[in-house]
Amino acid sequence: MTPPPRADSPPAQQQRSPRAADATAGLKNLQQLIQLRWIAVVGQVFTIEAAHYSLQLTLPLREMLMVVGCLALYNVVSMLRLRTGVAVRNVELFLALLIDVAVLTVQLYLSGGTTNPFVFLYLLQITLGAVLLRGGYIWSIVVITLLCFGVLATHHLPLELPQDLHQGLSSLYVMGLLVCFALNATLVVVFITRISLNLRERDARLAAARRRRVEEEHIVRMGLLASGAAHELGTPLSTLAVILGDWQHDKGLAASPALQEDIAEMQVQVQRCKGIVSGILMSAGEARGEESVQTTVRTFLDALAQEWRGTRSLAEFAYDNQFGTDLPMVSDTTLKQMVFNVLDNARDASPGWVRLAVTRDADMLDITVTDAGPGFAPEMLAQLGTPYQSTKKQPGRGLGLYLVLNVARTLGGSVAARNRPEGGAQVSIRLPLAAIALPGTRG
């Protein structure tokens, strides 16, 4: 069985969560740039053809189409790079935007420079840079576009486009400005909205990762507190066990059967307390000499149900094990304590009846605990697994489901809770068999 990681050693997957969130957002943003670049390729071809053949403007047609071809080729390479799934760094997005700026600059150089109304497409590149990039990269894009604009003001091939702005919409230049404005506005609204959504999703994943780290630190503190308390309780429990043993063999006390019965019951309870202390220390990685025992899933769960029923006062306990084909596993104190926790909560809410059902769904183990109590409050269901959410209204309570949820997550599983229409509550624990069964035994 794959043991859960210790509280002071969070899973590597959780440690990589911030990087994974950045990588996902970077890949999605690169995909948006690729889509935008295809629109630019189609738009440039259409504009060049319309200006040359419809408006009869003299343009270096071959050179401009070659630039478009180079842009399309670069976009194909970008698509192949995207399929690798490798994280996209900030510098890579910066270089991609620089290539787009370079292509736009060459096209403007070949078609009138700053006299071309499409020169204002530089604003789109600056806007994309402001959304995608960070720190100095943003201002680098601003400075580079300004330099390109300045160079184009003095160095460009002439464009026979009259600057007849006084003619209003009848002017070709004004119509070009209108098309450029509409294009800028449309692309900004569509793609900036998509990119902003990607960044918001990344921020949400980062916030979730930070919350998980805080929860793990909370569990570490509770684990240290529980381990310390278990160590402190070990000595007085051993002392009590010795004293009760002496009382049991004391001739003066042996004459009272009722007293002997009470002493025997106290010895049972002391042994139970010592077992609980040992379980806490085992969960904390201090096994106190006990060895792991190989068993099977059905046997482990049957023993778990029998032990819980034998140590709790309950009017009726229904146990249904429908696991199916058995699998070998190593007895797991953490898993047992997790199920005990859910069963204890169910008994507190419903002292008259509790049901434990075990089923198997393909490669998943389903453990369902049902009670006939008042059910969960809506706010508790909405915040399932949040610490200190309890129906008992006592200080320090409400950690049960929180710990259950985190143990299940550690094993790669999940926990769900709901209120039954006929009354009562139901908590379902779903665990992958690969996390609890011995390797190579999945049936």
C-alpha positions in Angstrom: 0.0 0.0 0.0 1.2 3.5 -0.8 1.4 5.3 2.6 0.1 8.8 2.9 2.8 11.5 3.2 3.7 12.8 6.6 2.3 16.1 7.7 5.7 17.7 7.5 6.2 16.5 4.0 3.4 17.8 1.7 2.9 16.0 -1.7 5.0 17.2 -4.5 1.9 17.9 -6.5 0.8 20.4 -4.0 4.2 22.0 -3.9 4.1 22.4 -7.7 0.6 23.9 -7.7 1.6 27.6 -8.2 4.0 26.6 -11.1 1.3 24.4 -12.6 -1.2 27.3 -12.5 1.3 29.6 -14.2 2.1 26.9 -16.8 -1.6 26.3 -17.6 -2.3 30.1 -18.0 0.8 30.5 -20.2 -0.2 27.7 -22.6 -3.7 29.2 -22.9 -2.4 32.6 -23.5 0.0 31.3 -26.2 -3.0 29.6 -27.8 -4.8 33.0 -27.9 -1.8 34.6 -29.6 -1.8 31.8 -32.2 -5.5 32.4 -32.9 -5.0 36.1 -33.1 -2.0 35.6 -35.5 -4.2 33.5 -37.9 -6.7 36.4 -38.0 -3.8 38.7 -38.8 -2.6 36.4 -41.6 -6.1 36.3 -43.2 -6.6 40.0 -42.6 -3.3 41.0 -44.2 -3.9 38.9 -47.3 -7.4 40.4 -47.7 -6.2 44.0 -47.1 -3.3 43.6 -49.5 -5.4 42.1 -52.2 -8.2 44.7 -51.8 -5.7 47.7 -51.8 -3.9 46.4 -54.8 -6.7 45.2 -57.0 -9.8 47.1 -55.8 -8.3 50.5 -54.9 -5.5 50.3 -57.5 -2.8 51.3 -55.0 0.7 50.5 -56.0 2.2 48.0 -53.5 5.2 45.7 -53.5 2.8 42.8 -53.6 5.4 40.0 -53.7 7.4 41.2 -50.8 4.3 41.8 -48.6 2.9 38.4 -49.3 6.3 36.9 -48.5 6.1 38.6 -45.1 2.6 37.1 -44.6 3.9 33.7 -45.5 6.7 34.0 -43.0 4.2 34.9 -40.3 2.0 31.9 -41.2 5.1 29.6 -41.0 6.0 31.0 -37.6 2.5 30.4 -36.4 2.7 26.7 -37.6 5.9 26.4 -35.5 4.1 28.0 -32.6 1.3 25.4 -32.9 3.8 22.6 -32.8 5.4 24.1 -29.7 2.0 24.4 -28.1 1.3 20.7 -28.5 4.4 19.8 -26.5 2.6 21.0 -23.3 5.9 22.5 -22.0 5.3 25.5 -19.7 5.4 28.9 -21.5 7.7 31.4 -19.8 7.1 35.1 -19.7 10.1 35.7 -22.0 8.6 33.4 -24.6 5.4 35.5 -24.8 7.6 38.6 -25.0 9.5 37.3 -28.0 6.3 36.2 -29.7 4.9 39.7 -29.4 8.2 41.1 -30.7 7.9 39.0 -33.8 4.3 40.3 -34.3 5.6 43.9 -33.9 8.4 43.2 -36.4 6.0 41.8 -39.0 3.7 44.7 -38.6 6.7 47.1 -38.9 7.9 45.5 -42.1 4.4 45.6 -43.7 4.0 49.3 -42.7 7.5 50.0 -44.2 6.4 48.5 -47.5 3.1 50.4 -47.5 3.6 54.0 -46.5 4.9 54.0 -42.9 3.1 56.4 -40.6 0.9 57.5 -43.5 -0.7 54.1 -43.5 -3.9 54.3 -41.3 -3.1 50.8 -40.0 -0.2 52.1 -38.1 -2.4 52.3 -35.1 -2.4 48.5 -34.9 0.7 49.1 -32.7 -1.8 49.9 -29.9 -3.1 46.3 -30.1 0.4 44.9 -29.5 0.9 47.3 -26.5 -2.5 46.2 -25.1 -1.6 42.5 -25.4 1.7 43.2 -23.8 0.1 45.0 -20.9 -2.2 42.0 -20.2 0.2 39.1 -20.9 3.6 40.4 -19.6 5.0 41.5 -16.3 7.5 44.0 -15.1 10.0 45.4 -17.5 8.7 43.4 -20.5 5.6 45.6 -20.7 7.6 48.8 -20.9 10.0 47.2 -23.4 7.1 46.6 -25.7 6.1 50.2 -25.4 9.6 51.5 -26.1 10.1 49.2 -29.0 6.8 50.2 -30.7 7.6 53.9 -30.2 11.0 53.4 -31.8 9.4 51.5 -34.7 6.9 54.3 -35.1 9.6 56.9 -35.2 11.7 55.0 -37.8 8.6 54.6 -40.0 8.0 58.3 -39.9 11.2 58.9 -41.9 12.0 55.5 -43.5 9.3 53.9 -45.7 8.2 53.2 -49.2 5.7 55.7 -50.5 2.0 54.9 -50.5 -0.2 56.8 -53.0 -3.0 57.5 -50.6 -4.3 61.0 -50.6 -4.5 62.7 -47.1 -7.9 64.2 -47.9 -9.2 64.1 -44.3 -11.6 67.0 -45.1 -13.8 64.7 -47.2 -14.9 62.7 -44.2 -16.0 59.1 -44.9 -15.4 59.7 -48.6 -11.7 59.8 -47.9 -9.8 56.5 -48.3 -7.5 57.5 -45.4 -10.5 58.1 -43.1 -12.1 54.8 -44.2 -8.8 53.1 -43.4 -8.7 54.7 -40.0 -12.3 53.5 -39.4 -11.4 49.9 -40.4 -8.3 50.0 -38.2 -10.3 51.3 -35.2 -13.0 48.7 -35.6 -10.4 46.0 -35.9 -8.5 47.2 -32.9 -11.7 47.4 -30.8 -13.1 44.0 -31.8 -9.8 42.2 -31.2 -9.2 43.9 -27.9 -12.7 43.0 -26.6 -12.6 39.4 -27.8 -9.0 38.4 -27.0 -8.4 40.5 -24.0 -11.5 39.1 -22.4 -10.3 35.6 -23.1 -6.8 36.3 -21.8 -8.2 38.0 -18.7 -10.3 34.9 -18.1 -7.2 32.7 -18.4 -5.4 34.9 -15.9 -8.4 34.9 -13.5 -8.4 31.1 -13.6 -4.7 31.0 -12.9 -5.2 33.3 -9.9 -8.0 31.1 -8.6 -5.7 28.0 -8.9 -3.0 29.9 -7.1 -5.4 30.9 -4.3 -6.5 27.3 -4.0 -2.9 26.2 -3.7 -2.2 28.7 -1.0 -5.3 27.7 0.9 -4.2 24.0 0.7 -0.8 25.0 2.1 -2.5 26.8 5.0 -4.6 23.7 5.6 -1.5 21.5 5.6 0.2 23.8 8.1 -2.9 23.6 10.3 -2.8 19.8 10.1 0.9 19.8 11.0 0.2 21.8 14.1 -2.7 19.5 15.1 -0.5 16.5 14.4 2.3 17.8 16.7 -0.3 18.6 19.4 -1.8 15.2 19.2 1.5 13.4 19.2 2.7 15.4 22.2 -0.6 14.7 24.0 -0.2 11.0 23.2 3.3 10.9 24.7 2.1 12.7 27.8 -0.8 10.4 28.3 1.3 7.2 27.9 2.9 7.4 31.4 -0.3 7.9 33.4 -2.1 5.3 31.5 0.6 2.8 32.2 0.5 3.7 35.9 -3.2 3.2 35.9 -2.9 -0.2 34.3 -0.4 -1.3 37.0 -2.6 0.0 39.8 -5.7 -1.8 38.4 -3.6 -5.0 38.0 -2.6 -4.8 41.7 -6.2 -4.1 42.7 -7.4 -7.1 40.8 -5.1 -9.4 42.7 -5.7 -7.7 46.1 -7.3 -10.2 48.5 -9.3 -7.5 50.3 -10.9 -6.4 47.1 -11.3 -9.9 45.7 -14.2 -10.5 48.2 -16.4 -8.0 46.3 -17.6 -9.4 42.9 -19.1 -6.0 42.0 -15.9 -4.2 42.7 -13.9 -6.8 40.7 -16.3 -6.3 37.8 -15.7 -2.5 37.9 -12.0 -3.1 38.0 -12.2 -5.4 35.0 -14.2 -2.8 33.1 -11.7 0.0 34.0 -8.9 -2.2 32.7 -10.7 -2.7 29.4 -11.1 1.1 29.1 -7.5 1.8 30.0 -6.4 -0.7 27.3 -8.7 1.1 24.9 -7.1 4.4 25.8 -3.7 3.0 25.3 -4.7 1.6 21.9 -6.0 5.1 20.9 -2.7 6.6 22.0 -0.8 4.0 20.0 -2.9 4.8 17.0 -2.2 8.5 17.3 1.5 7.8 17.5 1.4 5.4 14.5 -0.4 8.1 12.4 2.3 10.5 13.4 5.0 8.1 12.2 5.9 6.7 15.7 4.8 3.1 15.6 6.1 2.2 19.1 7.3 -1.2 17.8 4.1 -2.4 16.2 4.6 -4.0 12.8 2.3 -3.6 9.9 0.0 -6.5 9.2 -0.9 -7.8 5.8 -4.6 -8.4 5.4 -7.3 -8.0 2.7 -9.7 -5.1 2.0 -12.8 -7.1 3.1 -11.1 -8.5 6.2 -9.8 -5.0 7.2 -13.2 -3.4 6.8 -15.0 -6.3 8.6 -12.6 -5.9 11.5 -13.0 -2.2 11.4 -16.8 -2.4 11.7 -16.6 -5.0 14.4 -14.1 -3.0 16.5 -16.1 0.2 16.2 -19.4 -1.5 17.1 -17.8 -3.3 20.1 -16.4 -0.1 21.6 -19.4 2.2 21.1 -22.9 2.2 22.6 -25.4 2.2 19.8 -29.0 0.9 19.6 -28.6 -0.5 16.0 -25.6 -0.7 13.7 -26.2 -1.9 10.1 -23.1 -3.1 8.3 -23.2 -4.1 4.6 -20.0 -5.2 2.9 -20.5 -5.6 -0.9 -16.9 -5.1 -1.9 -16.8 -8.1 -4.2 -13.5 -9.8 -5.2 -11.1 -9.3 -2.3 -7.7 -7.7 -2.6 -4.6 -7.8 -0.4 -3.6 -4.7 1.6 -1.7 -3.6 4.6 -3.7 -2.6 7.6 -3.8 1.2 7.8 -4.4 3.0 11.1 -5.0 6.3 9.3 -7.7 4.9 7.1 -9.3 3.2 10.1 -9.3 6.4 12.2 -10.8 8.3 9.2 -13.8 5.9 9.0 -14.1 5.9 12.8 -14.3 9.7 12.7 -17.2 9.6 10.3 -19.0 6.9 12.2 -18.6 8.7 15.5 -20.1 11.8 14.0 -23.0 9.8 12.7 -23.6 8.1 16.1 -23.5 11.5 17.8 -26.2 12.8 15.5 -28.2 9.5 15.5 -27.7 7.3 18.6 -30.5 5.0 17.5 -29.3 3.9 14.1 -26.1 4.1 11.9 -25.4 2.2 8.7 -22.0 1.5 7.1 -22.0 0.3 3.5 -18.9 -0.8 1.5 -19.1 -1.2 -2.3 -16.7 -1.3 -5.2 -17.0 0.7 -8.4 -14.3 -0.5 -10.9 -11.0 0.7 -9.4 -12.6 2.7 -6.6 -13.6 1.8 -3.0 -16.8 3.5 -1.8 -17.5 3.7 1.9 -20.9 5.2 2.8 -22.0 6.1 6.3 -25.7 6.9 6.8 -27.6 8.1 9.9 -31.1 9.1 10.9 -30.2 12.3 12.6 -31.2 15.9 11.8 -28.8 16.2 8.9 -26.3 18.9 7.9 -27.1 22.6 8.0 -27.0 24.2 4.5 -24.0 26.3 5.5 -22.0 23.2 6.5 -22.7 21.5 3.2 -21.6 24.6 1.4 -18.3 24.6 3.4 -17.6 20.9 3.6 -14.2 20.2 4.9 -13.6 23.7 6.3 -12.2 23.5 9.9 -14.4 24.3 12.9 -17.7 23.7 11.1 -19.7 21.7 13.7 -23.3 21.1 14.7 -22.2 20.6 18.3 -21.7 24.3 18.9 -18.8 23.7 21.2 -15.4 25.5 21.1 -12.7 23.6 19.3 -15.1 21.1 17.6 -15.7 20.8 13.9 -12.4 19.2 12.8 -13.7 15.7 12.1 -14.8 16.1 8.4 -12.0 18.5 7.9 -9.4 15.8 8.7 -11.4 13.1 6.9 -11.4 15.2 3.7 -7.7 15.9 3.9 -6.8 12.2 4.5 -8.9 11.3 1.5 -7.2 13.9 -0.7 -3.8 12.6 0.4 -4.9 9.1 -0.8 -6.2 10.6 -4.1 -9.8 10.2 -3.1 -12.8 12.5 -2.3 -15.5 13.0 0.3 -19.1 14.0 -0.3 -21.9 14.7 2.1 -25.6 15.2 1.6 -28.9 15.2 3.4 -31.3 12.4 2.6 -34.9 13.2 1.4 -36.3 10.8 4.0 -34.2 12.4 6.8 -30.7 12.0 8.1 -27.4 12.5 6.5 -25.0 10.5 4.3 -21.2 10.9 4.0 -19.5 9.1 1.1 -15.8 8.4 1.1 -14.4 7.4 -2.4 -10.8 6.1 -2.5 -8.7 4.6 -5.4 -7.9 1.0 -4.8 -4.4 1.7 -6.1 -3.7 3.8 -3.0 -4.7 1.1 -0.4 -4.2 -2.2 -2.1 -0.8 -3.9 -2.4 1.0 -3.2 -5.8 0.1 -5.6 -8.6 -3.1 -6.9 -7.0 -5.8 -4.8 -8.6 -8.5 -7.2 -9.6 
